[in-house]
């Protein structure tokens, strides 16, 4: 079992929690297979708010990944294109069961002093 902590914009966190965003997009795939993502909501929330099971990792060229994810991407195509500008490959983590924490946690609860730029293994 491998968990990572991801820094995610609060707008996207809300969409994950309400079920309209079922994919989390990244420019690089983790080296280890991930089965859980711990979600850190960035400024202004700045708390660890939930964790989610990873059902699948979709990886490939930009058009392939978009076609597989667009219905529940939670983002527009223009946002997607801007995010991957200059890249040839996309990675999408398909999100499954979401567990919202009743009590939000601090990064220090995980032994972290700073939010990761992209992710950190837990």
Secondary structure, DSSP 8 states (H G I E B T S, - for coil): --EEEEEE-HHHHHHHHTTS--EEEESS--SS--SEEEEEETTTT-EEEEEEEEEEEEEEEHHHHHHHHGGG-SS-HHHHHHHTTT-SEEEEEEEEEEEEEEEEE-GGGGT-SS--SSEEE-
